[in-house]
């Protein structure tokens, strides 16, 4: 995916060569959905707990955090860039919130500080990429390492679990209408981002930049500004996920965060085979998260050991990238 620099709103057609492998139509259009449905059927038939209300609610609550990170990393991907700092950023933002809570700050200060921290880091990542012209892969990796050090410094190497504001806990654990507050908020954010990308000129500009930054620039699109905006949205979404995580866990651990990066990218790549084939999109990312969550939850109910989760996530990521690359090539051939 790194050489394609995203996907274009109107990809240029290329001539297919003889013997090229084609993705079957059902996988091309509904691959993630088909796999998700298959897993649901398999785990429903093999375990009695999988389809219970408590288990489904548990899956949804836990995955709100990962979905926020996924929607975050999706925006740099839209403009042909990567954000590898997201996993470290969510841990740092959680620690900032816990540290301020421990100092006696109220919910308003804690939440605003967490959101501001996420956006600020996103802006820094964007400026390093478009102004300093450091590869986003290197820039965000460097930022992430710095954030990891700052997280350790704030925590003193300890878990902070004192003084978490009640509102933050409510956002993470509270219920409304039969679902967690965090689930409702995340779904609302997904709808807003869906509208932004599908129905506004800004969304179309994001796709255009990812397809060809030079062509987008010549067409009058402010490519640098929109790239910074993409990284800023990434930081904001990660910060929102951090608020949910702090509320759900009731604490901030210096080791929390990096493990979320891999499933987030796996879900974003899986989204390419859902809803809009060949394009990163919100609907596909949501389905991708549900697929990963369903797979791991079902495997856990089967009693597989803990180390299977990273193996499962890594395997899904590889498959997702291969399908996404094939999907993108077919879009370019058929469009």
C-alpha positions as CSV (number, residue, x, y, z in Angstrom):
1,X,0.0,0.0,0.0
2,X,2.9,2.4,0.5
3,X,3.6,2.8,-3.2
4,X,0.0,3.5,-4.1
5,X,-0.2,6.6,-1.9
6,X,-3.8,6.0,-1.2
7,X,-6.6,5.6,-3.7
8,X,-8.0,8.1,-6.1
9,X,-11.6,9.3,-6.4
10,X,-11.4,8.6,-10.1
11,X,-8.5,6.1,-10.6
12,X,-6.9,6.1,-14.0
13,X,-7.6,2.9,-16.1
14,X,-4.8,0.6,-16.9
15,X,-4.6,-2.3,-19.3
16,X,-5.0,-5.7,-17.7
17,X,-2.3,-8.2,-18.6
18,X,-3.0,-11.7,-19.7
19,X,-3.2,-14.2,-16.8
20,X,-3.6,-11.5,-14.1
21,X,-5.4,-12.8,-11.1
22,X,-8.8,-11.4,-10.4
23,X,-10.5,-11.2,-7.0
24,X,-13.8,-13.1,-7.1
25,X,-16.7,-10.6,-7.3
26,X,-18.2,-11.7,-3.9
27,X,-14.9,-11.2,-2.2
28,X,-14.2,-8.0,-4.1
29,X,-17.5,-6.4,-3.1
30,X,-18.4,-8.1,0.2
31,X,-15.3,-10.0,1.3
32,X,-15.2,-8.6,4.9
33,X,-18.9,-9.0,5.4
34,X,-18.8,-12.6,4.1
35,X,-16.0,-13.5,6.5
36,X,-17.7,-11.7,9.4
37,X,-20.9,-13.6,8.8
38,X,-19.0,-16.9,8.5
39,X,-17.3,-16.3,11.9
40,X,-20.6,-15.4,13.6
41,X,-22.2,-18.6,12.3
42,X,-19.2,-20.8,13.3
43,X,-18.8,-19.3,16.8
44,X,-22.6,-19.3,17.4
45,X,-22.8,-23.0,16.6
46,X,-19.7,-24.0,18.6
47,X,-20.2,-21.9,21.8
48,X,-23.3,-21.1,23.8
49,X,-22.1,-17.8,25.1
50,X,-21.2,-16.0,21.9
51,X,-24.6,-14.6,20.9
52,X,-25.6,-13.7,24.5
53,X,-26.5,-10.0,25.2
54,X,-23.8,-9.6,27.7
55,X,-21.1,-10.9,25.4
56,X,-22.2,-8.7,22.5
57,X,-22.3,-5.6,24.7
58,X,-18.8,-6.5,26.0
59,X,-17.5,-6.7,22.5
60,X,-19.0,-3.4,21.5
61,X,-17.7,-1.5,24.6
62,X,-14.1,-2.7,24.2
63,X,-14.0,-2.1,20.5
64,X,-15.1,1.6,20.8
65,X,-11.5,2.4,21.6
66,X,-10.0,0.5,18.8
67,X,-12.6,1.9,16.3
68,X,-11.6,5.4,17.3
69,X,-7.9,4.6,16.6
70,X,-8.9,3.0,13.3
71,X,-10.9,6.0,12.2
72,X,-7.9,8.1,13.2
73,X,-5.2,6.2,11.2
74,X,-7.6,6.1,8.3
75,X,-7.4,9.8,7.6
76,X,-3.6,9.9,6.9
77,X,-4.1,6.8,4.7
78,X,-6.7,8.8,2.7
79,X,-4.1,11.4,1.8
80,X,-1.4,8.8,1.1
81,X,0.4,9.0,4.5
82,X,0.9,6.8,7.6
83,X,0.5,7.7,11.3
84,X,2.5,5.2,13.3
85,X,2.3,7.4,16.5
86,X,-1.4,6.6,17.1
87,X,-0.7,3.7,19.5
88,X,1.8,5.7,21.5
89,X,-0.4,8.7,21.4
90,X,-3.5,7.0,23.0
91,X,-1.3,5.8,25.9
92,X,0.2,9.3,26.3
93,X,-3.2,11.0,26.2
94,X,-4.6,8.5,28.8
95,X,-1.6,9.3,31.0
96,X,-2.2,13.1,30.6
97,X,-5.8,12.7,31.7
98,X,-4.9,10.4,34.7
99,X,-2.1,12.7,35.8
100,X,-4.3,15.8,35.7
101,X,-7.0,13.9,37.6
102,X,-4.5,12.9,40.2
103,X,-3.6,16.6,40.6
104,X,-7.2,17.3,41.4
105,X,-8.4,18.8,38.1
106,X,-12.0,18.5,37.2
107,X,-13.6,16.7,34.3
108,X,-13.8,19.7,32.0
109,X,-10.0,20.4,32.3
110,X,-9.1,16.8,31.9
111,X,-11.2,16.2,28.8
112,X,-10.2,19.4,27.1
113,X,-6.5,18.8,27.9
114,X,-6.8,15.2,26.4
115,X,-8.5,16.5,23.3
116,X,-6.0,19.3,22.9
117,X,-3.1,17.0,23.3
118,X,-4.3,14.7,20.6
119,X,-4.9,17.5,18.1
120,X,-1.6,19.1,18.9
121,X,0.4,15.9,18.2
122,X,-1.6,15.5,15.0
123,X,-0.7,19.0,13.9
124,X,3.0,18.4,14.7
125,X,2.9,15.1,12.7
126,X,1.4,17.0,9.8
127,X,3.9,19.8,9.8
128,X,6.8,17.4,10.1
129,X,5.4,15.7,6.9
130,X,4.5,18.7,4.7
131,X,6.8,21.5,6.0
132,X,9.9,19.7,7.1
133,X,9.3,17.0,4.4
134,X,10.1,14.1,6.6
135,X,8.5,10.8,5.4
136,X,5.3,10.4,7.5
137,X,6.5,6.8,8.3
138,X,9.7,8.1,9.9
139,X,8.2,11.3,11.4
140,X,5.3,9.6,13.2
141,X,7.5,6.8,14.3
142,X,9.8,9.3,15.9
143,X,6.9,11.2,17.4
144,X,5.6,8.0,18.8
145,X,8.9,7.1,20.5
146,X,9.1,10.6,22.1
147,X,5.5,10.1,23.4
148,X,6.4,6.8,24.8
149,X,9.2,8.4,26.8
150,X,6.9,11.2,28.0
151,X,4.3,8.7,29.1
152,X,6.9,6.9,31.2
153,X,8.0,10.3,32.6
154,X,4.5,11.3,33.6
155,X,3.7,8.0,35.1
156,X,6.9,7.5,37.0
157,X,6.7,3.9,35.9
158,X,3.5,3.3,37.8
159,X,-0.2,2.9,37.0
160,X,-2.2,6.0,37.8
161,X,-5.6,5.2,39.1
162,X,-6.5,8.0,41.6
163,X,-8.7,10.9,40.9
164,X,-10.2,9.9,37.5
165,X,-13.1,12.3,37.0
166,X,-16.6,10.8,37.3
167,X,-17.7,12.1,33.9
168,X,-14.8,10.3,32.2
169,X,-15.8,7.1,33.9
170,X,-19.4,7.6,32.8
171,X,-18.3,8.1,29.2
172,X,-16.3,4.9,29.4
173,X,-18.7,2.7,31.4
174,X,-22.1,4.4,31.5
175,X,-25.1,3.0,29.7
176,X,-27.9,4.7,27.7
177,X,-30.7,3.0,25.8
178,X,-29.3,-0.5,26.4
179,X,-25.8,0.3,25.0
180,X,-22.7,1.9,26.5
181,X,-22.4,5.7,26.2
182,X,-19.1,5.2,24.4
183,X,-20.8,3.0,21.8
184,X,-23.4,5.7,21.0
185,X,-20.7,8.5,20.9
186,X,-18.5,6.4,18.6
187,X,-21.4,5.6,16.3
188,X,-22.3,9.3,16.1
189,X,-18.7,10.2,15.2
190,X,-18.6,7.5,12.6
191,X,-21.8,9.0,11.0
192,X,-20.2,12.5,11.0
193,X,-17.0,11.3,9.4
194,X,-19.0,9.3,6.9
195,X,-20.9,12.4,5.9
196,X,-17.6,14.4,5.7
197,X,-16.0,12.0,3.3
198,X,-19.0,11.1,1.2
199,X,-20.9,14.4,0.9
200,X,-18.5,17.3,1.2
201,X,-15.8,18.8,-1.0
202,X,-13.3,18.3,1.7
203,X,-13.9,14.6,1.7
204,X,-13.5,14.4,-2.1
205,X,-10.3,16.5,-1.8
206,X,-8.9,13.9,0.7
207,X,-9.5,11.1,-1.8
208,X,-8.0,13.2,-4.6
209,X,-4.8,13.9,-2.7
210,X,-4.4,10.2,-1.9
211,X,-4.8,9.4,-5.6
212,X,-2.3,11.9,-6.9
213,X,-1.0,14.8,-4.8
214,X,0.5,16.6,-7.8
215,X,-2.8,16.4,-9.8
216,X,-4.8,17.5,-6.8
217,X,-2.4,20.5,-6.3
218,X,-2.7,21.5,-10.0
219,X,-6.5,21.3,-9.7
220,X,-6.3,24.0,-7.0
221,X,-6.6,21.8,-3.9
222,X,-4.6,23.0,-0.9
223,X,-2.8,19.7,-0.4
224,X,-0.5,20.7,2.5
225,X,-3.3,22.2,4.5
226,X,-5.5,19.2,4.0
227,X,-2.7,16.8,4.9
228,X,-2.2,18.7,8.2
229,X,-6.0,18.5,8.7
230,X,-5.9,14.7,8.1
231,X,-3.3,14.3,10.8
232,X,-5.2,16.6,13.1
233,X,-8.4,14.5,12.7
234,X,-6.3,11.4,13.4
235,X,-5.0,12.9,16.7
236,X,-8.5,14.0,17.7
237,X,-10.0,10.6,17.1
238,X,-7.2,8.9,19.0
239,X,-7.7,11.4,21.9
240,X,-11.5,10.5,22.0
241,X,-10.5,6.8,22.1
242,X,-8.2,7.7,25.0
243,X,-11.0,9.3,27.0
244,X,-13.1,6.1,26.6
245,X,-10.1,3.9,27.5
246,X,-9.4,5.9,30.7
247,X,-13.0,5.7,31.7
248,X,-13.3,2.0,31.0
249,X,-10.1,1.0,32.7
250,X,-10.3,3.6,35.5
251,X,-6.6,4.0,35.3
252,X,-3.7,4.7,32.9
253,X,-0.8,2.3,32.5
254,X,2.6,3.3,31.0
255,X,2.5,0.2,28.7
256,X,-1.0,0.9,27.3
257,X,-1.5,1.8,23.6
258,X,1.0,0.4,21.2
259,X,-0.9,-3.0,20.9
260,X,-3.8,-1.1,19.4
261,X,-1.9,0.1,16.3
262,X,-1.9,-3.2,14.5
263,X,-5.6,-4.1,14.7
264,X,-6.4,-0.5,13.8
265,X,-4.5,-0.7,10.5
266,X,-5.8,-4.2,9.9
267,X,-9.4,-2.9,10.1
268,X,-8.6,0.1,7.9
269,X,-7.2,-2.2,5.2
270,X,-10.0,-4.6,5.5
271,X,-12.4,-1.7,4.9
272,X,-11.1,-1.4,1.4
273,X,-13.0,-4.6,0.5
274,X,-16.3,-3.3,2.0
275,X,-18.8,-0.7,0.8
276,X,-16.5,1.2,-1.6
277,X,-14.1,-1.3,-3.1
278,X,-10.6,0.0,-3.4
279,X,-11.1,3.0,-1.2
280,X,-10.5,3.6,2.5
281,X,-13.9,4.3,4.1
282,X,-15.7,4.6,7.4
283,X,-18.3,1.8,6.8
284,X,-15.6,-0.7,5.9
285,X,-13.5,0.2,8.9
286,X,-16.4,-0.4,11.2
287,X,-17.0,-3.8,9.6
288,X,-13.3,-4.5,9.8
289,X,-13.3,-3.8,13.6
290,X,-16.3,-6.1,14.1
291,X,-14.5,-8.8,12.2
292,X,-11.4,-8.6,14.3
293,X,-13.4,-8.4,17.5
294,X,-15.6,-11.3,16.6
295,X,-12.6,-13.5,15.6
296,X,-10.7,-12.9,18.8
297,X,-13.8,-13.1,21.1
298,X,-14.8,-16.4,19.5
299,X,-11.2,-17.8,19.8
300,X,-11.2,-16.7,23.5
301,X,-14.4,-18.6,24.1
302,X,-12.8,-21.6,22.5
303,X,-10.1,-21.4,25.2
304,X,-7.1,-20.5,23.0
305,X,-4.1,-19.1,24.8
306,X,-3.5,-15.3,25.1
307,X,-0.7,-15.3,22.6
308,X,-3.1,-16.2,19.8
309,X,-4.5,-12.6,19.6
310,X,-1.4,-11.0,18.1
311,X,-1.0,-14.0,15.8
312,X,-4.6,-13.6,14.7
313,X,-4.3,-9.8,14.2
314,X,-1.1,-10.2,12.3
315,X,-2.5,-12.8,10.0
316,X,-5.6,-10.7,9.3
317,X,-3.4,-7.7,8.6
318,X,-1.4,-9.6,6.0
319,X,-4.6,-10.9,4.3
320,X,-6.2,-7.5,4.5
321,X,-3.2,-5.8,2.8
322,X,-3.1,-8.5,0.0
323,X,-6.9,-8.2,-0.6
324,X,-6.7,-4.4,-0.5
325,X,-3.9,-4.2,-3.0
326,X,-5.7,-6.6,-5.4
327,X,-8.9,-4.6,-4.9
328,X,-7.2,-1.3,-5.7
329,X,-5.6,-2.8,-8.9
330,X,-9.1,-4.0,-10.0
331,X,-10.6,-0.6,-9.4
332,X,-7.9,1.0,-11.6
333,X,-8.6,-1.6,-14.3
334,X,-12.3,-1.3,-14.3
335,X,-12.9,2.3,-13.5
